[in-house]
Amino acid sequence: MKNKMTKFKLWDRLEIDWIDAVENTNGWRPPEDFNWKDHYAALDHKIIGYYVNECTNAITVCQAYAVNNHNNFVGAFSIPKGSIQKIRRIK
């Protein structure tokens, strides 16, 4: 989905699957003792939110918006388009 503009409307409900970076801070260890399976499984993420805005490189959803004042929202979350695997509009 890299750099492609979508055709969503303000407050459309979306479910987005994306890949994100993961870190592990369990200290120094040799590669053969590391739990690679669980580490790479943690790259997959999913979010459900209301469409707010997008730019060339990211799409932003929010947690909630004020029904009687559509200019107010809370919990903005932006995802780089290059990380997005799938977007579904939820009815």
N, C-alpha and C positions, 0 to 999 in steps of 0.2 A: 504494500500500500504506500510505498515511499513517494512522497511529494505529490500525491494525487488528492485533489480537493473532493470532498464528499458532497452529497446532496441532502443533508439532514437539515431539519428545521429546529429552531430554538425550542427546547424542552422535549424533543423526541427522546423516548426512553431507549437506551442502547445497552447491549451486552457486548463487551469487547474482550477478545482473547489476545494476549500479547506475551512476548518474551522479555524478561528483565534481567539485569545483572544480579548475581548472587555473590555474597562473600561468606567466608567461614573464618571465625576468629578463635578457633579451638587450639591455637598454638602451633608450634613447629612440629612437623612430622614428615616422614618419608612418603613419597607418592604411593607406594604399595600399601600403606596403612590408612589411606584416605578413603572415605565412603563416597566414591564417585557417582554411584547410582542415585543416591538421595540428593547429592549436591546438584546434579544436572536436572533432576526431577523438579527441583525448587525454582527453575527458570520460568516455568509456565504459570501465568497469572490470568485472572478473569475479574472483570469489574462490571457492575451494572450502575448506570447513572443517567442523568439528563444531559443531553447535548447542549453545550453553551456556545462554543466557538471553535475555530480552528485557524491555523496558519499553514504555510507551505509544509512545515516539518512536524506539526503536532496537532492532535485533536484534544479538546478539553470537555470533560463532563463534570457535573457537580452532584453533590449528595442530595440537595434539596433546593427548592425555590419557593418563594412566597407567592401563593396563588393569586392574591389580590394586589400584588405589586410585582409584576414580572421583571422589574429591574433589579430585584434582590435575590441573591442565591448564596449558598454556603457550601464549603467543601470542594473547591475547584481541584481537579486532578487532571494533569496533562500527560499524554502518552505520545512518545515519538512515533510518527507514522511508520518509520522503518522497522519498528518493533511489533507492529500490529499484524496479527495473523488472520483475524476474522472479526467482522462487526455485523451484529444482527440488530435490526430494529425490533423492539418489543411492543406489542399492541397493548 
